[in-house]
Amino acid sequence: MHHSFDKFAGKAKLCTAAFAVAAVTGLAAVPSAGADEAQAREIFKAMSDYLAAQTAISFEYDSTLEVVTTENQKIALASSGAVTLERPDKIRATRRGGFANVEIVFDGKTMSLLGKDANAYTRIEVPGDIDHLVDELRDTYHHPAPAADLLMSNVAAQLDPLITDVKDLGSGVIRGVDCDHLAFRTEQADFQIWIAQGDRPYPCRYAITTTSVAGWPQYTIDVRDWKTGADVAAADFGFSAPAGASEMNPEDLPHLDELPEAFMPKGAQ
């Protein structure tokens, strides 16, 4: 039995080594990897312009947050949700995972956040557009929304000043959609984006790796059922608290974070 296992393990090591060599060789053979920064920026700008031109957008998504715990164990937390927005100042978004089941509604004046499992909610007065809401959540309330950059009115203008390196990695396929695959670096994070080819250059996948935190936590969002314009179903951007729901201060709402405290990565604040 041990002899058979050792023989199998030896073959597995050889196969793994061969696969690693093939993978590295294949990557080196990608003709556009790191080669055409100008083209990558043009593709990214085209996506940004396309998103800005859409007055109504809806999509569903699956997301994964990968972290390394204080015990050096790598884990991935999965969730799903949906987003509907009307520019410039209305949005409804949901996210349901193993540790959170939340809904955010913004009507241009007030953001309402509901913790469905806790049956608790909070309301914050933040009059303005979606760009202002994203900034307020990040800067004032210290609750940055992952991938919220993609919801802003000018994605390229938001991210371009932060970018220190650009790579065009050629093509990729996400959920059967042919995409342009781009990679960017900033001082604190790396991000990759897969943009649908053709006349609807929407983001099919967006992956952000935080290089400033030990363990390099990564957040990935896969977009599906992308709709714009008249294809977007009518949405209600008003908020009514469920029966028996408790109103709380934003900092007191339980279990709303994507990452529970027990799984906080090393170096995170």
C-alpha positions as CSV (number, residue, x, y, z in Angstrom):
1,M,0.0,0.0,0.0
2,H,2.8,2.5,1.0
3,H,4.8,1.5,-2.1
4,S,1.8,2.2,-4.4
5,F,1.1,5.5,-2.7
6,D,4.8,6.6,-3.0
7,K,4.8,5.7,-6.6
8,F,1.6,7.7,-7.2
9,A,3.0,10.6,-5.2
10,G,6.2,10.6,-7.4
11,K,4.1,10.7,-10.5
12,A,2.0,13.5,-9.1
13,K,5.1,15.6,-8.3
14,L,6.3,15.1,-11.9
15,C,3.0,16.0,-13.3
16,T,2.8,19.1,-11.0
17,A,6.3,20.2,-12.1
18,A,5.4,19.7,-15.7
19,F,2.2,21.6,-15.3
20,A,4.0,24.5,-13.6
21,V,6.6,24.7,-16.4
22,A,3.9,24.6,-19.0
23,A,1.9,27.3,-17.2
24,V,5.0,29.6,-16.9
25,T,5.9,29.0,-20.5
26,G,2.3,29.7,-21.6
27,L,2.3,32.9,-19.7
28,A,5.5,34.0,-21.3
29,A,4.1,33.3,-24.7
30,V,1.1,35.6,-24.3
31,P,2.0,38.2,-27.0
32,S,0.3,41.2,-25.4
33,A,1.3,40.7,-21.7
34,G,2.8,43.9,-20.5
35,A,3.3,45.1,-24.1
36,D,0.7,47.6,-25.0
37,E,-0.2,50.1,-22.3
38,A,-1.8,52.6,-24.6
39,Q,-4.2,50.0,-26.0
40,A,-5.1,48.8,-22.5
41,R,-5.9,52.4,-21.4
42,E,-8.0,52.9,-24.5
43,I,-10.0,49.7,-23.7
44,F,-10.4,50.8,-20.1
45,K,-11.5,54.3,-21.2
46,A,-14.0,52.8,-23.7
47,M,-15.6,50.8,-20.8
48,S,-15.7,53.9,-18.6
49,D,-17.4,56.0,-21.4
50,Y,-19.9,53.2,-22.0
51,L,-20.8,52.9,-18.4
52,A,-21.2,56.7,-18.0
53,A,-23.6,56.8,-21.0
54,Q,-26.0,54.3,-19.4
55,T,-28.8,56.1,-17.5
56,A,-30.2,52.8,-16.2
57,I,-28.2,49.6,-15.3
58,S,-29.1,46.3,-13.6
59,F,-27.1,43.2,-13.1
60,E,-26.6,40.2,-10.7
61,Y,-23.3,39.2,-9.3
62,D,-21.3,36.5,-7.4
63,S,-18.5,37.7,-5.3
64,T,-15.6,36.0,-3.4
65,L,-13.5,37.5,-0.7
66,E,-10.2,35.6,-0.1
67,V,-8.1,36.3,3.0
68,V,-5.4,34.7,5.1
69,T,-6.3,34.5,8.7
70,T,-4.1,35.2,11.7
71,E,-3.6,31.4,11.8
72,N,-2.2,31.6,8.2
73,Q,-5.2,29.8,6.8
74,K,-6.4,31.0,3.4
75,I,-10.2,31.1,3.2
76,A,-12.8,32.3,0.7
77,L,-16.1,33.8,1.6
78,A,-18.8,33.8,-1.1
79,S,-21.9,35.9,-1.6
80,S,-24.3,36.9,-4.3
81,G,-26.5,39.9,-5.0
82,A,-28.1,42.3,-7.4
83,V,-27.8,46.0,-8.3
84,T,-30.2,48.3,-10.1
85,L,-29.3,52.0,-10.6
86,E,-30.6,55.0,-12.3
87,R,-28.2,57.9,-12.9
88,P,-27.5,60.2,-11.4
89,D,-28.8,59.5,-7.9
90,K,-30.7,56.3,-7.3
91,I,-29.6,52.8,-6.5
92,R,-30.8,49.6,-4.9
93,A,-28.3,46.8,-4.1
94,T,-28.5,43.5,-2.2
95,R,-25.8,41.1,-1.0
96,R,-26.4,37.7,0.7
97,G,-23.7,35.5,2.0
98,G,-22.9,33.3,5.0
99,F,-22.3,36.3,7.3
100,A,-24.5,39.0,5.9
101,N,-27.8,39.5,4.3
102,V,-28.2,43.2,3.5
103,E,-30.0,45.6,1.3
104,I,-29.0,49.2,0.5
105,V,-31.5,51.8,-1.0
106,F,-30.5,55.3,-2.0
107,D,-33.0,57.8,-3.4
108,G,-30.8,60.8,-3.9
109,K,-31.3,62.1,-0.4
110,T,-31.2,59.2,2.1
111,M,-29.4,56.0,2.2
112,S,-31.2,53.2,4.0
113,L,-29.3,50.0,5.0
114,L,-31.2,47.0,6.1
115,G,-29.8,43.9,7.9
116,K,-32.4,41.4,6.9
117,D,-31.3,38.6,9.3
118,A,-31.0,41.0,12.2
119,N,-34.2,42.8,11.2
120,A,-32.4,46.1,11.9
121,Y,-31.9,49.1,9.8
122,T,-30.2,52.5,9.7
123,R,-30.9,55.7,7.6
124,I,-28.2,58.2,6.7
125,E,-28.9,61.6,5.1
126,V,-26.4,61.9,2.2
127,P,-28.0,64.2,-0.4
128,G,-26.3,64.0,-3.8
129,D,-25.5,61.6,-6.6
130,I,-24.2,58.0,-6.5
131,D,-20.5,59.3,-6.7
132,H,-21.1,61.3,-3.6
133,L,-22.7,58.4,-1.8
134,V,-19.7,56.1,-2.6
135,D,-17.3,58.8,-1.3
136,E,-19.3,59.4,1.9
137,L,-19.4,55.7,2.7
138,R,-15.7,55.4,2.3
139,D,-14.4,58.7,3.8
140,T,-17.0,59.6,6.4
141,Y,-18.4,56.2,7.5
142,H,-15.3,54.1,6.8
143,H,-17.4,51.5,5.0
144,P,-16.0,51.4,1.4
145,A,-18.2,49.3,-0.9
146,P,-16.1,46.7,-2.8
147,A,-16.0,47.3,-6.5
148,A,-18.1,50.5,-6.1
149,D,-15.7,52.3,-8.4
150,L,-17.5,50.6,-11.3
151,L,-20.8,52.3,-10.3
152,M,-19.3,55.8,-10.5
153,S,-20.0,58.2,-13.4
154,N,-16.4,58.3,-14.6
155,V,-14.5,55.1,-13.7
156,A,-11.4,56.1,-15.6
157,A,-11.1,59.5,-13.9
158,Q,-11.5,57.9,-10.5
159,L,-8.8,55.3,-11.0
160,D,-6.3,56.7,-13.6
161,P,-4.5,59.0,-11.0
162,L,-3.8,56.0,-8.8
163,I,-2.4,53.7,-11.5
164,T,1.3,53.1,-11.6
165,D,1.5,50.2,-14.1
166,V,-0.8,48.9,-16.9
167,K,-0.8,45.5,-18.7
168,D,-2.8,44.2,-21.6
169,L,-3.1,40.5,-21.0
170,G,-5.0,39.7,-24.2
171,S,-8.3,37.8,-24.1
172,G,-10.2,35.8,-21.6
173,V,-13.7,34.2,-21.5
174,I,-16.1,34.8,-18.5
175,R,-19.4,33.0,-18.5
176,G,-19.0,32.4,-22.2
177,V,-18.4,36.1,-23.0
178,D,-15.2,37.0,-24.9
179,C,-13.4,39.7,-22.9
180,D,-10.3,41.9,-22.9
181,H,-8.2,41.1,-19.9
182,L,-6.3,44.1,-18.3
183,A,-4.2,44.3,-15.2
184,F,-3.3,47.5,-13.2
185,R,-1.2,48.3,-10.2
186,T,-1.5,51.1,-7.7
187,E,0.5,51.9,-4.5
188,Q,-1.8,49.9,-2.3
189,A,-3.6,47.4,-4.6
190,D,-3.5,45.5,-7.8
191,F,-6.6,45.0,-9.9
192,Q,-7.6,43.1,-12.9
193,I,-10.7,43.6,-15.1
194,W,-12.2,41.5,-17.8
195,I,-14.2,43.7,-20.2
196,A,-16.7,42.3,-22.7
197,Q,-15.7,42.8,-26.3
198,G,-18.0,44.4,-28.8
199,D,-20.5,47.3,-28.5
200,R,-21.3,46.6,-24.8
201,P,-17.9,46.8,-23.0
202,Y,-19.2,46.1,-19.6
203,P,-17.1,44.7,-16.7
204,C,-17.6,40.9,-16.6
205,R,-15.1,40.3,-13.8
206,Y,-13.3,42.7,-11.5
207,A,-10.6,41.4,-9.0
208,I,-8.9,43.7,-6.4
209,T,-5.9,42.5,-4.5
210,T,-4.9,44.6,-1.5
211,T,-1.1,44.5,-1.5
212,S,-0.8,46.8,1.5
213,V,-2.3,44.1,3.9
214,A,-0.5,41.0,4.9
215,G,-1.8,37.9,3.1
216,W,-2.9,40.0,0.1
217,P,-6.7,39.7,0.5
218,Q,-8.5,39.6,-2.8
219,Y,-12.1,40.5,-3.7
220,T,-13.5,39.2,-6.9
221,I,-16.9,40.1,-8.4
222,D,-18.4,38.2,-11.4
223,V,-21.2,40.1,-13.2
224,R,-24.1,38.3,-14.9
225,D,-27.4,39.2,-16.5
226,W,-26.2,42.7,-17.5
227,K,-29.0,45.0,-18.7
228,T,-29.2,48.6,-19.6
229,G,-31.8,51.2,-20.8
230,A,-35.3,49.9,-21.6
231,D,-34.2,46.4,-20.7
232,V,-33.9,47.3,-17.0
233,A,-37.0,46.5,-15.0
234,A,-38.7,49.4,-13.2
235,A,-37.4,49.6,-9.7
236,D,-38.7,51.2,-6.5
237,F,-36.0,53.3,-4.7
238,G,-38.1,54.0,-1.7
239,F,-37.5,52.3,1.6
240,S,-40.1,51.0,4.1
241,A,-38.8,49.3,7.2
242,P,-40.1,45.7,7.7
243,A,-42.6,45.1,10.5
244,G,-40.8,44.9,13.9
245,A,-37.5,46.2,12.5
246,S,-35.3,48.1,14.9
247,E,-33.6,51.4,13.9
248,M,-30.0,51.5,14.9
249,N,-26.9,53.6,14.5
250,P,-24.7,52.6,11.6
251,E,-21.9,51.4,13.8
252,D,-24.3,49.2,15.9
253,L,-25.7,47.1,13.1
254,P,-24.6,43.5,13.7
255,H,-23.2,41.2,11.1
256,L,-23.3,43.5,8.1
257,D,-19.6,43.3,7.1
258,E,-18.5,41.0,4.3
259,L,-15.7,39.8,6.6
260,P,-16.4,38.8,10.2
261,E,-14.0,39.9,12.9
262,A,-12.9,36.3,13.5
263,F,-11.6,36.1,9.9
264,M,-9.8,39.5,9.8
265,P,-6.5,39.1,7.8
266,K,-3.2,39.9,9.4
267,G,-2.4,43.6,9.2
268,A,-6.0,44.7,8.8
269,Q,-7.3,47.6,10.9
